[in-house]
């Protein structure tokens, strides 16, 4: 029994803390260097000494702020590539092309009009197009120039269709610009009323269907 007790005492031999003179405590275990209090204190000191990485390396302080002037040998990157300035123009051209494409898609059909009358519609001189039949169509339509080989020169909104008696035809000359009623070959006269007519800055091409003299799909 005495031998076993001595062995147990060796196993349970107490070891002093490395800071024993300051703290007066024993180590946490026979393998530990510090008591619990000094262990925590030492760990905190190491943590503080290593925390400098969160603020940047003092020997490499520039990294914490980045390179404020950029790379002098590559300074042009901060202002874009001067030789590639055309990209901004390309963007404007793409937006313009998109708007133009949108205008083209605003209508699927065009009214075929002789150039003389078409010019007057697009300049606002007339807003009635005289025809020999009524139309129920309304909304945006394109205006195609007759016998021009398939070009759309403008567009307008068709807002109304009005039957015009021959007896009152002359009263509306300023609307249709036909000064002589005898020039109208129709038995029944209808005025197709337009609003917001505009000429395209650049005409659109389309394939004119053979035999189309009033409406044509575009």
LOKOLKE-393181 format. One record per residue (C-alpha): x, y, z; residue in one letter; chain. Coordinates in Angstrom, 2 decimals, always signed. Example, Ala and Ser with C-alpha at 12.3 -4.5 7.8 and 13.67 -1.06 7.14 Angstrom:
+12.30/-4.50/+7.80/A/A
+13.67/-1.06/+7.14/S/A
END
This chain:
+0.00/+0.00/+0.00/X/A
+2.86/+2.42/+0.80/X/A
+4.38/+1.79/-2.62/X/A
+1.09/+2.49/-4.36/X/A
+0.66/+5.72/-2.41/X/A
+4.12/+6.90/-3.42/X/A
+3.38/+6.18/-7.09/X/A
+0.11/+8.09/-6.82/X/A
+1.98/+11.04/-5.30/X/A
+4.38/+11.02/-8.27/X/A
+1.49/+10.97/-10.69/X/A
-0.23/+13.79/-8.83/X/A
+2.95/+15.81/-8.44/X/A
+2.07/+19.48/-8.59/X/A
+3.92/+21.81/-11.02/X/A
+4.28/+25.50/-10.38/X/A
+3.07/+28.13/-12.89/X/A
+5.83/+29.65/-14.99/X/A
+4.80/+33.00/-13.49/X/A
+4.62/+31.56/-9.95/X/A
+6.66/+34.39/-8.44/X/A
+4.12/+36.88/-9.78/X/A
+0.87/+34.97/-9.47/X/A
+1.67/+32.41/-6.74/X/A
-0.46/+29.72/-8.44/X/A
+0.30/+26.19/-9.59/X/A
+0.05/+25.13/-13.23/X/A
-3.23/+23.69/-14.49/X/A
-1.64/+20.27/-14.83/X/A
+1.71/+18.55/-14.77/X/A
+2.07/+19.17/-18.48/X/A
+0.88/+22.78/-18.43/X/A
+3.21/+25.78/-18.18/X/A
+0.73/+28.23/-16.68/X/A
-2.05/+28.39/-14.20/X/A
-5.54/+29.04/-15.57/X/A
-5.30/+32.80/-14.96/X/A
-1.87/+33.19/-16.56/X/A
-2.90/+30.92/-19.44/X/A
-5.81/+33.22/-20.30/X/A
-3.62/+36.30/-19.91/X/A
-0.93/+34.84/-22.16/X/A
-3.51/+33.88/-24.75/X/A
-4.92/+37.42/-24.74/X/A
-1.43/+38.90/-25.23/X/A
-0.80/+36.63/-28.22/X/A
-4.14/+37.52/-29.70/X/A
-3.38/+41.23/-29.45/X/A
+0.05/+40.81/-30.95/X/A
-1.42/+38.94/-33.89/X/A
-4.39/+41.25/-34.46/X/A
-2.30/+43.63/-36.47/X/A
-3.31/+41.74/-39.60/X/A
-6.81/+43.14/-39.31/X/A
-5.39/+46.65/-39.67/X/A
-2.86/+45.88/-42.27/X/A
+0.79/+44.93/-41.95/X/A
+2.76/+47.95/-40.61/X/A
+5.55/+46.96/-42.95/X/A
+3.11/+46.97/-45.81/X/A
+0.80/+49.79/-44.76/X/A
+0.08/+50.75/-48.31/X/A
-2.08/+47.69/-48.75/X/A
-4.55/+48.89/-46.13/X/A
-5.35/+51.92/-48.27/X/A
-4.83/+50.44/-51.67/X/A
-2.69/+52.14/-54.28/X/A
-4.06/+55.71/-54.28/X/A
-2.32/+56.71/-57.48/X/A
-2.65/+53.47/-59.33/X/A
+0.15/+51.94/-61.29/X/A
+2.03/+54.78/-63.03/X/A
+2.86/+52.42/-65.85/X/A
-0.79/+51.63/-66.32/X/A
-2.45/+54.86/-65.20/X/A
-4.67/+54.95/-68.23/X/A
-6.81/+52.15/-66.82/X/A
-8.24/+54.48/-64.17/X/A
-9.78/+56.60/-66.90/X/A
-10.62/+53.91/-69.38/X/A
-8.75/+52.97/-72.47/X/A
-8.29/+56.10/-74.63/X/A
-7.91/+53.89/-77.67/X/A
-11.26/+52.28/-76.97/X/A
-13.37/+55.43/-76.62/X/A
-15.49/+54.29/-79.51/X/A
-17.41/+52.01/-77.15/X/A
-19.44/+54.98/-75.92/X/A
-20.35/+55.86/-79.48/X/A
-21.24/+52.25/-80.13/X/A
-23.59/+52.38/-77.16/X/A
-25.35/+55.46/-78.52/X/A
-25.60/+53.84/-81.93/X/A
-27.11/+50.73/-80.37/X/A
-29.70/+52.77/-78.48/X/A
-30.50/+54.69/-81.65/X/A
-30.83/+51.45/-83.58/X/A
-33.11/+50.13/-80.85/X/A
-35.39/+53.18/-81.06/X/A
-35.46/+52.94/-84.84/X/A
-36.30/+49.26/-84.63/X/A
-39.08/+50.09/-82.16/X/A
-40.56/+52.61/-84.59/X/A
-40.48/+50.04/-87.35/X/A
-42.29/+47.52/-85.14/X/A
-44.99/+50.01/-84.07/X/A
-47.14/+48.91/-87.01/X/A
-47.47/+45.82/-89.15/X/A
-49.21/+47.49/-92.05/X/A
-48.74/+50.52/-94.27/X/A
-51.04/+52.69/-96.33/X/A
-49.84/+53.24/-99.88/X/A
-50.10/+56.92/-100.83/X/A
-49.01/+58.85/-103.90/X/A
-45.99/+61.06/-103.25/X/A
-47.85/+64.34/-103.85/X/A
-50.38/+63.63/-101.11/X/A
-47.94/+61.82/-98.89/X/A
-45.67/+64.86/-98.68/X/A
-48.62/+67.02/-97.63/X/A
-49.60/+64.56/-94.90/X/A
-46.07/+64.46/-93.51/X/A
-45.69/+68.24/-93.53/X/A
-49.05/+68.71/-91.81/X/A
-50.70/+70.46/-94.76/X/A
-53.46/+67.88/-94.82/X/A
-54.82/+65.46/-92.24/X/A
-57.55/+63.87/-94.34/X/A
-56.70/+61.24/-96.92/X/A
-59.58/+60.85/-99.39/X/A
-60.57/+57.30/-100.22/X/A
-63.53/+55.56/-101.88/X/A
-64.26/+53.18/-99.00/X/A
-64.51/+53.18/-95.24/X/A
-61.96/+51.63/-92.88/X/A
-62.34/+50.32/-89.37/X/A
-58.61/+50.32/-88.77/X/A
-57.26/+52.63/-86.04/X/A
-53.91/+53.37/-84.50/X/A
-50.39/+53.74/-85.82/X/A
-49.81/+52.87/-89.45/X/A
-46.81/+53.32/-91.69/X/A
-47.02/+55.41/-94.83/X/A
-45.54/+53.88/-97.96/X/A
-44.77/+55.90/-101.05/X/A
-46.58/+54.59/-104.11/X/A
-44.40/+53.27/-106.93/X/A
-41.20/+53.90/-104.99/X/A
-39.98/+50.32/-104.97/X/A
-40.93/+49.51/-101.38/X/A
-40.02/+52.27/-98.93/X/A
-41.74/+53.48/-95.78/X/A
-41.21/+57.21/-95.46/X/A
-43.23/+58.01/-92.33/X/A
-46.03/+57.09/-90.00/X/A
-49.25/+58.54/-88.51/X/A
-52.14/+57.60/-86.28/X/A
-55.36/+56.80/-88.06/X/A
-58.00/+58.15/-85.68/X/A
-61.24/+58.37/-87.65/X/A
-63.10/+57.64/-90.86/X/A
-65.68/+60.20/-92.00/X/A
-68.13/+59.98/-94.85/X/A
-68.04/+63.25/-96.79/X/A
-71.06/+64.15/-98.96/X/A
-70.10/+65.64/-102.32/X/A
-72.26/+68.67/-101.54/X/A
-70.00/+69.59/-98.62/X/A
-66.72/+68.35/-100.04/X/A
-65.36/+71.82/-100.87/X/A
-65.95/+73.05/-97.33/X/A
-63.10/+70.85/-96.15/X/A
-60.46/+71.74/-98.71/X/A
-58.03/+72.79/-96.00/X/A
-58.29/+69.28/-94.54/X/A
-57.90/+67.21/-97.72/X/A
-56.27/+69.75/-100.11/X/A
-58.33/+68.57/-103.12/X/A
-59.41/+71.83/-104.76/X/A
-61.53/+70.31/-107.50/X/A
-64.16/+67.76/-106.50/X/A
-64.25/+66.55/-110.10/X/A
-60.79/+65.05/-109.51/X/A
-62.27/+62.60/-107.02/X/A
-63.26/+59.46/-108.92/X/A
-65.14/+57.79/-106.07/X/A
-68.90/+57.31/-105.94/X/A
-68.80/+57.54/-102.15/X/A
-66.19/+59.73/-100.50/X/A
-64.55/+58.97/-97.19/X/A
-61.96/+60.98/-95.33/X/A
-59.41/+58.95/-93.34/X/A
-58.34/+61.29/-90.56/X/A
-54.75/+61.30/-89.31/X/A
-52.92/+62.73/-86.31/X/A
-49.26/+62.90/-85.26/X/A
-47.88/+62.37/-88.74/X/A
-44.09/+62.27/-88.90/X/A
-41.48/+61.64/-91.55/X/A
-38.73/+59.14/-90.81/X/A
-35.22/+60.55/-90.70/X/A
-34.25/+57.59/-92.87/X/A
-36.82/+55.55/-94.82/X/A
-37.32/+51.85/-94.14/X/A
-37.22/+49.29/-96.91/X/A
-39.89/+46.64/-97.19/X/A
-40.93/+44.03/-99.72/X/A
-43.98/+45.31/-101.55/X/A
-46.54/+42.60/-102.23/X/A
-47.61/+42.46/-105.88/X/A
-51.06/+43.97/-106.40/X/A
-51.15/+45.87/-103.09/X/A
-52.56/+49.34/-103.86/X/A
-54.16/+50.42/-100.57/X/A
-52.76/+48.37/-97.67/X/A
-49.54/+46.43/-97.61/X/A
-48.05/+44.28/-94.84/X/A
-44.58/+45.31/-93.72/X/A
END
